[in-house]
Amino acid sequence: MRETAGDAAARRSPSRGDDGFSLTEVMIAMLLMVIVLFAMISVVVLALRVTAGNATLATATESVQSRIEAARKVATTGSCTSISDVIEPSETLADGRGAQYTVSGVVDSCDDSLDSQVVRVTVTATEINGGEAGVTTSVTTDIFIKVPE
């Protein structure tokens, strides 16, 4: 069967359903994309804030734990004074991103006249935000003090 000129022209010209997207449809698609992008940006910003807060918490917790371990190390001297000298001083530190926090501690009822005893200590790290302070982490533990023989 032979093709006529009219058949070839009909095949080349698009039918009514193949016209493509209208300007309105393209604009609505772009608007939807912008809305989705703004939603994604807010999630990323929130994730960055949480990550920064977790970094400060991890650094503060490490400082608190370090101070408690130093107190356990000097507990072998049998002196309440040596534990108080390690636990009680207050110092201000900064984490990797520059957030400042203060580490301080308290020693509960320690008696130097006893040969051995268990002393409860609490070490707290407090984040300093532009003059506003909030407890970041606090650890309470018991330390066994024994007078060396």
C-alpha positions in Angstrom: 0.0 0.0 0.0 1.3 3.3 -1.0 1.4 6.3 1.4 -0.2 9.5 0.3 1.1 13.0 1.1 -1.9 13.6 3.5 -1.0 10.5 5.5 2.6 11.6 6.0 1.5 15.1 7.1 -1.0 13.7 9.6 1.7 11.5 11.1 4.1 14.5 11.5 1.7 17.0 13.0 1.0 16.5 16.7 -2.4 15.6 17.8 -4.3 17.7 20.3 -3.2 15.6 23.4 0.6 15.9 22.5 0.9 19.7 22.7 3.2 19.5 25.9 2.9 21.4 29.1 1.2 24.8 29.3 2.9 27.7 31.0 0.4 27.4 33.9 1.3 23.8 34.5 5.0 24.6 34.5 4.5 27.5 37.0 2.5 25.3 39.4 5.2 22.6 39.2 7.9 25.1 40.0 5.8 26.5 42.9 5.4 23.0 44.3 9.2 22.4 44.0 9.9 25.6 45.9 7.6 24.6 48.7 9.3 21.2 49.0 12.7 22.8 49.0 11.8 25.2 51.8 10.5 22.3 53.9 13.7 20.4 53.3 15.9 23.4 54.2 14.1 23.8 57.6 14.7 20.1 58.3 18.4 20.5 57.5 18.7 23.7 59.8 17.0 21.8 62.6 19.4 18.8 62.2 22.4 21.2 62.3 21.2 22.7 65.5 20.7 19.3 67.1 24.1 18.2 66.0 25.8 21.3 67.5 23.9 20.8 70.8 25.0 17.1 70.9 28.6 18.1 70.3 28.5 20.5 73.3 26.8 17.8 75.4 29.5 15.2 74.5 32.3 17.6 75.3 30.8 18.6 78.6 30.1 15.0 79.5 33.7 14.1 78.7 35.0 16.9 81.0 32.7 15.8 83.9 33.8 12.2 83.5 37.5 13.2 83.4 37.1 15.1 86.6 35.5 12.1 88.4 38.2 9.8 87.2 40.8 12.3 88.5 39.1 12.2 91.9 39.1 8.4 91.9 42.8 8.4 91.2 43.6 10.7 94.2 41.1 8.7 96.4 44.0 6.3 97.1 45.7 9.0 99.2 42.9 8.7 101.8 42.5 12.4 102.0 39.2 14.2 101.7 41.1 17.4 101.0 42.7 15.9 97.9 39.3 14.8 96.5 37.8 18.3 97.2 40.8 19.9 95.5 40.0 17.9 92.3 36.2 18.0 92.4 35.2 21.5 93.7 37.1 24.0 91.6 35.0 25.8 89.0 36.5 26.2 85.5 35.1 27.5 82.3 35.9 25.6 79.1 34.8 25.8 75.5 34.0 23.0 73.0 35.1 22.8 69.4 32.5 25.2 68.1 33.2 27.9 70.8 30.2 27.2 73.2 31.3 27.9 76.7 30.4 25.8 79.7 31.4 25.8 83.4 32.4 22.6 85.2 32.1 22.5 89.0 31.6 19.9 91.7 30.5 19.2 95.2 31.8 16.6 97.7 29.2 15.5 100.3 30.3 14.9 103.9 33.8 13.7 103.8 35.6 13.0 107.2 39.4 12.9 107.2 39.4 11.2 110.6 38.0 7.9 109.2 40.4 5.3 107.7 38.1 4.4 104.8 34.8 5.7 103.7 32.5 6.2 100.7 32.0 9.8 99.6 29.3 11.0 97.2 30.4 13.5 94.7 28.5 15.5 92.1 30.1 17.1 89.1 28.0 19.4 86.9 28.6 21.1 83.5 26.6 24.2 82.8 26.4 25.7 79.4 26.7 29.5 79.2 24.6 31.1 76.5 25.0 34.8 76.3 24.7 35.2 80.0 21.9 32.6 80.3 23.0 29.4 82.0 21.5 25.9 81.7 22.6 22.6 83.1 24.1 20.5 80.3 25.0 17.4 82.2 25.4 16.3 85.8 26.9 13.1 87.3 26.6 11.9 90.8 28.8 9.0 91.9 30.3 7.4 95.0 34.0 7.2 95.5 35.7 4.9 97.9 38.5 6.5 99.9 41.0 4.3 101.7 44.0 5.4 103.7 47.1 3.7 102.3 48.8 1.3 104.6 
